[in-house]
Amino acid sequence: MVAFFDGHNDLLLKLWRQDPGDGSLFLEGDGKGHMDLTRCRQGGFGGGMFACFVPSPGSTGAPKGNMGAGLTTNP
């Protein structure tokens, strides 16, 4: 099997949203979402770029407003 490299994933943010300091979602998996250890092994995951986003204190981490507008609107 050829290993693959994931150029971007949001696993760290998903784990933080679940429960900071608890990696069980990745280790045990829930069959939903982007990644878990079992599926990484089965799929030949060789490595990846893990996006790092640090929400403001008190934030849920959820974006507000139309995030796509900044990509499609010329000021």
Backbone as CSV, one residue per row, in Angstrom:
resi,resn,N_x,N_y,N_z,CA_x,CA_y,CA_z,C_x,C_y,C_z
1,MET,0.838,-1.173,0.000,0.000,0.000,0.000,0.887,1.242,0.000
2,VAL,0.530,2.208,-0.817,1.259,3.464,-0.883,0.708,4.405,0.184
3,ALA,1.597,4.973,0.985,1.165,5.920,2.020,0.734,7.225,1.366
4,PHE,-0.229,7.897,1.962,-0.650,9.190,1.435,-0.406,10.281,2.464
5,PHE,-0.309,11.506,1.960,-0.063,12.683,2.782,-1.268,13.598,2.655
6,ASP,-1.886,13.938,3.774,-3.055,14.813,3.800,-2.569,16.255,3.915
7,GLY,-2.834,17.058,2.906,-2.338,18.434,2.867,-3.004,19.391,3.837
8,HIS,-4.160,19.033,4.384,-4.842,19.894,5.358,-5.924,19.094,6.061
9,ASN,-5.940,19.143,7.361,-7.051,18.538,8.102,-7.292,19.329,9.380
10,ASP,-8.491,19.210,9.900,-8.909,19.966,11.078,-9.055,19.090,12.321
11,LEU,-8.298,18.020,12.382,-8.411,17.094,13.506,-8.174,17.776,14.850
12,LEU,-7.160,18.618,14.955,-6.842,19.240,16.242,-7.991,20.106,16.749
13,LEU,-8.630,20.880,15.865,-9.765,21.700,16.269,-10.943,20.825,16.680
14,LYS,-11.163,19.751,15.954,-12.263,18.846,16.303,-12.032,18.231,17.683
15,LEU,-10.814,17.831,17.971,-10.503,17.277,19.290,-10.679,18.324,20.384
16,TRP,-10.240,19.558,20.117,-10.381,20.638,21.093,-11.853,20.912,21.381
17,ARG,-12.664,20.921,20.333,-14.095,21.168,20.524,-14.756,20.049,21.322
18,GLN,-14.283,18.817,21.136,-14.872,17.693,21.864,-14.580,17.840,23.352
19,ASP,-13.324,17.919,23.694,-12.911,18.043,25.093,-11.402,18.249,25.105
20,PRO,-10.940,19.466,25.393,-9.500,19.707,25.396,-8.774,18.704,26.292
21,GLY,-7.728,18.124,25.769,-6.943,17.173,26.537,-7.422,15.737,26.444
22,ASP,-8.519,15.501,25.706,-9.058,14.144,25.575,-8.936,13.715,24.116
23,GLY,-8.056,12.780,23.839,-7.852,12.314,22.471,-8.648,11.083,22.105
24,SER,-9.641,10.729,22.912,-10.376,9.481,22.674,-11.110,9.464,21.339
25,LEU,-11.566,10.628,20.864,-12.263,10.663,19.578,-11.349,10.153,18.466
26,PHE,-10.072,10.542,18.512,-9.120,10.071,17.514,-8.713,8.624,17.777
27,LEU,-8.427,8.292,19.025,-7.931,6.952,19.353,-8.984,5.869,19.171
28,GLU,-10.207,6.141,19.591,-11.266,5.134,19.535,-12.143,5.273,18.302
29,GLY,-12.245,6.480,17.774,-13.057,6.724,16.589,-14.541,6.660,16.875
30,ASP,-15.302,7.348,16.037,-16.752,7.298,16.162,-17.402,7.020,14.808
31,GLY,-16.567,6.781,13.778,-17.096,6.491,12.452,-17.574,7.720,11.703
32,LYS,-17.463,8.888,12.319,-17.888,10.133,11.684,-16.680,11.056,11.583
33,GLY,-16.813,12.061,10.795,-15.784,13.087,10.764,-14.618,12.756,9.856
34,HIS,-13.539,13.459,10.089,-12.397,13.415,9.188,-11.487,12.213,9.396
35,MET,-11.041,12.021,10.618,-9.988,11.036,10.851,-10.153,10.342,12.193
36,ASP,-9.690,9.119,12.243,-9.466,8.429,13.512,-8.330,7.445,13.272
37,LEU,-7.733,6.961,14.342,-6.532,6.136,14.239,-6.756,4.883,13.401
38,THR,-7.864,4.199,13.609,-8.138,2.968,12.863,-8.209,3.239,11.369
39,ARG,-8.954,4.266,10.977,-9.084,4.561,9.545,-7.787,5.095,8.955
40,CYS,-6.979,5.805,9.742,-5.670,6.249,9.247,-4.793,5.044,8.918
41,ARG,-4.800,4.069,9.790,-3.998,2.858,9.549,-4.532,2.072,8.361
42,GLN,-5.837,1.917,8.277,-6.443,1.167,7.176,-6.208,1.848,5.833
43,GLY,-6.224,3.181,5.838,-6.103,3.926,4.590,-4.691,4.241,4.162
44,GLY,-3.699,3.927,4.984,-2.311,4.188,4.620,-1.865,5.616,4.878
45,PHE,-2.404,6.242,5.910,-2.032,7.613,6.252,-0.555,7.668,6.615
46,GLY,0.204,8.487,5.882,1.626,8.604,6.135,2.009,9.872,6.877
47,GLY,1.138,10.879,6.838,1.417,12.145,7.508,0.507,13.226,6.977
48,GLY,0.621,14.399,7.551,-0.240,15.474,7.091,0.058,16.797,7.756
49,MET,-0.583,17.818,7.222,-0.528,19.165,7.778,-1.753,19.332,8.661
50,PHE,-1.538,19.532,9.930,-2.636,19.705,10.866,-2.845,21.197,11.087
51,ALA,-3.986,21.704,10.644,-4.286,23.124,10.781,-4.342,23.504,12.254
52,CYS,-3.765,24.648,12.586,-3.797,25.140,13.966,-4.601,26.431,14.007
53,PHE,-5.641,26.433,14.793,-6.508,27.590,14.957,-6.750,27.739,16.445
54,VAL,-6.485,28.912,16.960,-6.677,29.144,18.387,-7.821,30.137,18.558
55,PRO,-9.008,29.650,18.968,-10.140,30.554,19.170,-9.884,31.524,20.325
56,SER,-10.533,32.670,20.285,-10.444,33.641,21.370,-11.026,33.041,22.645
57,PRO,-10.546,33.460,23.810,-11.117,32.955,25.064,-12.631,33.181,25.101
58,GLY,-13.366,32.175,25.526,-14.817,32.263,25.597,-15.517,31.962,24.291
59,SER,-14.756,31.756,23.233,-15.340,31.470,21.925,-15.673,29.993,21.802
60,THR,-16.689,29.698,21.017,-17.016,28.301,20.730,-16.138,27.776,19.613
61,GLY,-15.418,28.682,18.944,-14.592,28.285,17.813,-15.348,28.284,16.508
62,ALA,-16.656,28.495,16.568,-17.466,28.504,15.354,-17.320,29.853,14.656
63,PRO,-17.104,29.851,13.341,-16.993,31.118,12.621,-18.322,31.867,12.620
64,LYS,-18.241,33.187,12.578,-19.438,34.022,12.538,-19.494,34.731,11.196
65,GLY,-20.680,34.856,10.661,-20.851,35.574,9.409,-20.583,34.689,8.209
66,ASN,-20.514,35.324,7.072,-20.308,34.633,5.806,-18.813,34.565,5.520
67,MET,-18.203,33.445,5.845,-16.757,33.299,5.678,-16.350,33.318,4.207
68,GLY,-17.224,32.852,3.324,-16.912,32.827,1.899,-16.925,34.197,1.260
69,ALA,-17.607,35.172,1.866,-17.702,36.507,1.280,-16.327,37.148,1.127
70,GLY,-15.446,36.909,2.065,-14.103,37.471,1.982,-13.294,36.921,0.820
71,LEU,-13.693,35.777,0.316,-12.986,35.170,-0.810,-13.576,35.584,-2.147
72,THR,-14.812,36.077,-2.127,-15.492,36.369,-3.392,-15.846,37.835,-3.572
73,THR,-15.582,38.683,-2.574,-15.955,40.091,-2.641,-14.706,40.945,-2.760
74,ASN,-14.744,41.885,-3.682,-13.629,42.805,-3.861,-14.001,44.119,-3.182
75,PRO,-13.295,44.512,-2.120,-13.680,45.731,-1.372,-13.572,46.998,-2.183
